[in-house]
Amino acid sequence: MRRTAFFVSDRTGITAEMLGHSLLTQFEDVTFHRVTLPYVDTPEKAIEVALEIRKHSVIDGCRPLVFSTVVDPVIRKLTHVPEALVIDFFEMFIGPLEAELGQDSSHTVGKSHSIINFEEHKNRIDAVNFTLNHDDGVMPRDLSEADLILVGVSRSGKTPTCLYLALQFGIKAANYPLTPEDFGNHTMPKLLLPYRNKLFGLTIEPERLTEIREERKPDSKYSSIENCRFEIAEAEALMRHVGVSYLNTTRMSIEELATTIMHRTGLVRRAY
């Protein structure tokens, strides 16, 4: 089965995509053709969107799904066509909240992604800059400022996880690669020892690591399955020996990894 899913918004469409995608993942036997239509902020644009939705209902032979976060009631009404199943997140949630809180909402377009709290915004920017400057053991002199230091073998997912933590949660996350030179010492690199309480490890299945490293350095010792097995086994043994908790990244998304690390470490987010 194939269905078209529209994500309609008067701003970026990020919220509509996020909420809509979460719902669609529950239907594994359906193939969804996803179409994002951002900045639908005038009646003229809304009419064009309505025409596009109706067109797909004819092409597909069934009703498209429309996930909408449009705020303006006039524009929102124009995109609510009978030829589609419209899931209006704004209409669905704002009404009950207004009734419960005893006041009308501001109906401000784009407020969820605008800068409301400048301190939180600064926390996010500072965290991203810190994380970019402390990737792969670069600039280790001010690791004391880190909220978290991820360790693991090369290409185990440290960098994208750190960037997600910084961008989404405002966490200053550094990362440091564990190399074969570290394994014979049976302890973490000296540079990291003062920050033992900030360490968290990532590991990965050897077969997957080989695939990733082959894309970077094909047919090399670095990417060979034997070397990957050796590095992972030694890194996991080292982390167990010094008592560093770790997660296997093979089948976990970046979002799941970051959230699990936040939960396991007790870190508190600084940005929303």
C-alpha positions, 0 to 999 in steps of 0.5 A: 500500500502506498499513500501520500503524506503532506506536512503543511506549515506556516513556518519551517514544517519541522514540528509537523514532520516530527509529529507526523513521522512519529505517527507514520512509523507505527504503520510498517506495511504502508509506503509513504510518499512524504511531501513537506510544504513549509511557509504556507502563510497566505491564502493564495499559498493555501489554495495552491496546497489544497489543489496539490492535495486534491491532485494526489487524491486522484493520482493515488486513488485514495485520500492523502494524509495531511499533518498540519501545524498552520496557526491562522484559522483562515489559511488553515480552513483553506487547506482542510479539503474533504479529499484528504484526512487532515490531522490538524495538530494546532486545532487538536491541542490548542482548544483543550489547552485554552479551556484548561488554562482559561485564556486564549493562545496568542496564535503567533506564527512560528513561535515554537522555533523563534528565539523566546529565551535568549539564555537558552539560545546562547546555551545552544550556540555555546554548546555547538561551538564547544562540541565542534572545537572538541571533536576527536580529541581536538583542543583538550586543554579545557575539557573541564568545561565539558558536560560529557565526554564520549569515548569509543573507537573511530567511527562508532558514532561519537561525533554525530551523537555529540552534535545532536546533544549540543544542538537539541539539549544544549549539552557541551559534549566532547569526544575522544577516540580510543586507539590501539595505543590506549589498549595496552595500558589498561586505563583511559588516556591520561588526558581523560583521567581527571574527568572520569565522572564525565566519560560515557562510551559508545561501541558498535558491532564489528561487521557494521564498523567494517562497512563504515570504515570501508567507505573511508579507507577501503581495503585497509587494515583500518577497515578490516574485520579482524582489526575492527573486532580487535579494537572493539573487544579491547575498547569494551574491555577497557571501558568495563575495566575502568567502569565506564558505561557504554551503549551499542550504536549499531541499531540505535538512532542518534536521537535514541542514543542522545536521549538514553545518554541524557537519562543514564547520566542524569544531565539536564537539558539547557535548551528547548 
